[in-house]
Amino acid sequence: MAEIDPNFPYGLDRPRQVRGLAGIGMLAGVLTLVAAVVVDVATAEAVVVLLLLATCIGAFLASALMFRTSRTTKIRAVDDVLDGLELRGDERALDLGCGSGLLCAGLAVRLPAGDVVGVDAWVEHHLQPNGKPLARTTLHAAGVKGVHLRTGSMRELPVEDGAVQLAVSRDALSLLPGPVARDEVVAELLRVVRPGGRVALLEPFVARDLAARLTSAGFTDVTVGPRRWSLMPPHRLVTARRP
Ligand SMILES: C[S@@+](CC[C@H](N)C(=O)[O-])C[C@H]1O[C@@H](n2cnc3c(N)ncnc32)[C@H](O)[C@@H]1O
């Protein structure tokens, strides 16, 4: 199946957290060294050194895995999810929180006779670099055509009623401020996805919650996939059908 070109940078997800974890790792590393000098390692206080060392390793590891997710594994995961949707090639699709266009690129190569709309509010601390001109440049450089980028919130989608047969998203709904916002997005999905259309959301933190909200809103065939450990934080795929 067609693949997304892995040679284009699709941005660093959650840059604050990646840097924050690296900072914690560094601080814990320095404290480990200081504690190793100050503490008598033959006493019970050595536990402090071990705890600091574990924090240092854990924080650096999490930061490195998040970086790896942004550089490589999210591209593979998105390819896998889009392959699993078994698209005909003429659908009209929407990507919520499209960022630099990773899912838009994957959809565009699979929908040669279709149409792709990407919506994003371009929040800088959710993805770096982020912005409509950057997404346009990335998609152009990747040789992807036929993607329409729109600025707006997924809580109030700049998309007409019943305009799409498929709505997808990755690591964008988990960044919403709370359950009220997630309900607003689900209501918007109900509005913009035409009857019989599908929803596929690859999300790290709120997959089960989204599945429950989709079910309450009347979506059918709601499924929640297993955790995908190749991604940090691990994501689950939620799929549903618009009644
Ligand atoms: C971690 S990035 C993921 C980008 C893209 N989905 C991907 O997989 O590479 C999250 C994106 O969601 C966008 N976003 C966050 N809140 C949003 C909102 N309320 N409406 C639209 N976009 C939003 C951010 O601007 C950012 O581009």
The ligand as an SDF file (V2000), in Angstrom:
LIG
                    3D

 27 29  0  0  0  0  0  0  0  0999 V2000
    0.6660   16.6830   18.8630 C   0  0  0  0  0  0  0  0  0  0  0  0
    0.1030   17.5800   17.4710 S   0  0  0  0  0  0  0  0  0  0  0  0
   -0.3530   16.2690   16.3500 C   0  0  0  0  0  0  0  0  0  0  0  0
   -0.4080   16.7600   14.9250 C   0  0  0  0  0  0  0  0  0  0  0  0
   -0.8130   15.6970   13.8980 C   0  0  0  0  0  0  0  0  0  0  0  0
   -2.1420   15.1780   14.1780 N   0  0  0  0  0  0  0  0  0  0  0  0
    0.1870   14.5610   13.8310 C   0  0  0  0  0  0  0  0  0  0  0  0
   -0.1950   13.4120   14.0750 O   0  0  0  0  0  0  0  0  0  0  0  0
    1.3710   14.8300   13.5190 O   0  0  0  0  0  0  0  0  0  0  0  0
   -1.4940   18.1930   17.9900 C   0  0  0  0  0  0  0  0  0  0  0  0
   -2.1140   19.1810   17.0380 C   0  0  0  0  0  0  0  0  0  0  0  0
   -3.4430   19.4770   17.4840 O   0  0  0  0  0  0  0  0  0  0  0  0
   -3.6580   20.8750   17.2860 C   0  0  0  0  0  0  0  0  0  0  0  0
   -4.7400   21.3140   18.1710 N   0  0  0  0  0  0  0  0  0  0  0  0
   -4.7480   21.3140   19.5230 C   0  0  0  0  0  0  0  0  0  0  0  0
   -5.9240   21.7660   19.9790 N   0  0  0  0  0  0  0  0  0  0  0  0
   -6.6860   22.0440   18.8820 C   0  0  0  0  0  0  0  0  0  0  0  0
   -8.0220   22.5330   18.6930 C   0  0  0  0  0  0  0  0  0  0  0  0
   -8.8130   22.8220   19.7270 N   0  0  0  0  0  0  0  0  0  0  0  0
   -8.4730   22.6610   17.4260 N   0  0  0  0  0  0  0  0  0  0  0  0
   -7.6880   22.3700   16.3680 C   0  0  0  0  0  0  0  0  0  0  0  0
   -6.4240   21.9150   16.4870 N   0  0  0  0  0  0  0  0  0  0  0  0
   -5.9310   21.7600   17.7250 C   0  0  0  0  0  0  0  0  0  0  0  0
   -2.3180   21.5250   17.5810 C   0  0  0  0  0  0  0  0  0  0  0  0
   -2.2110   22.7990   17.0030 O   0  0  0  0  0  0  0  0  0  0  0  0
   -1.3610   20.5130   16.9530 C   0  0  0  0  0  0  0  0  0  0  0  0
   -1.0750   20.8310   15.6190 O   0  0  0  0  0  0  0  0  0  0  0  0
  1  2  1  0
  2  3  1  0
  2 10  1  0
  3  4  1  0
  4  5  1  0
  5  6  1  0
  5  7  1  0
  7  8  2  0
  7  9  1  0
 10 11  1  0
 11 12  1  0
 11 26  1  0
 12 13  1  0
 13 14  1  0
 13 24  1  0
 14 15  1  0
 14 23  1  0
 15 16  2  0
 16 17  1  0
 17 18  1  0
 17 23  2  0
 18 19  1  0
 18 20  2  0
 20 21  1  0
 21 22  2  0
 22 23  1  0
 24 25  1  0
 24 26  1  0
 26 27  1  0
M  CHG  2   2   1   9  -1
M  END
$$$$
